[in-house]
Amino acid sequence: NDRQGDAEFNRIMSVVDPNHSGLVTFQAFIDFMSRETTDTDTADQVIASFKVLAGDKNFITAEELRRELPPDQAEYCIARMAPYQGPDAAPGALDYKSFSTALYGESDL
């Protein structure tokens, strides 16, 4: 019955269940708890999260971002991620590593 509690619950659910499927995976729960128990995220933590979303690939696609993130977050990432240039690149591959390090001032974006 507490509005602040409801808002916090909705915030948590938007993180662990961004597609509003009603299911929270164990990995999403672990990622959330790891983030919540540290003061701030690091580029390495963000990279690790993107790697999970990308199915352990070194790149992510716009389709994967749109499937796994809320629309505004997905579009923000897609607009700012450079194309991935690695030898394992696939059509439309995006570089989540350079994006993540740029977010934390560890490289230029």
Summary of the structure (lengths in Angstrom):
residues: 109
radius of gyration: 14.8
end to end distance: 43.9
largest distance: 53.5
contacts: 266
relative contact order: 0.13
helix: 56%
strand: 5%
